[in-house]
Amino acid sequence: MSEHTHNINPEEWKFEFALNTLAYASEKVMDPNYFIEEVYHDQDGDWQLFHNGGDAGTPPKLICMGCICEGDPSILKLYDMPKGWFAYRDRVDQAWTRSPYERQDDDSD
């Protein structure tokens, strides 16, 4: 990823990692015609973000968390979400609801 800057007030950045940390994100997370509907904080510490409408079968992209938060500042409110939890909402103007989740391994054997 190329070097770039962000327009986020440092006092608002409360995540325990740098602004330029990469997260897994569905293809349209940065598209203004969609909104981020689900955010996962995996047990291994990775973050995953998915837009409304889904992307079934499309592999996620690696996107800078600072860039994601510039596009949707509500993500900044999830800084303290524990590992193994996810947050979801049905509309962009809705507050985030948090809940623990159990990882679903793909056991297709």
PyMOL commands that set and color helices and strands:
alter all, ss='L'
color gray80, all
select helices_A, chain A and resi 65-71+73-78
alter helices_A, ss='H'
color red, helices_A
select strands_A, chain A and resi 22-25+36-41+47-51+61-64+85-88+97-100
alter strands_A, ss='S'
color yellow, strands_A
deselect
rebuild
show_as cartoon
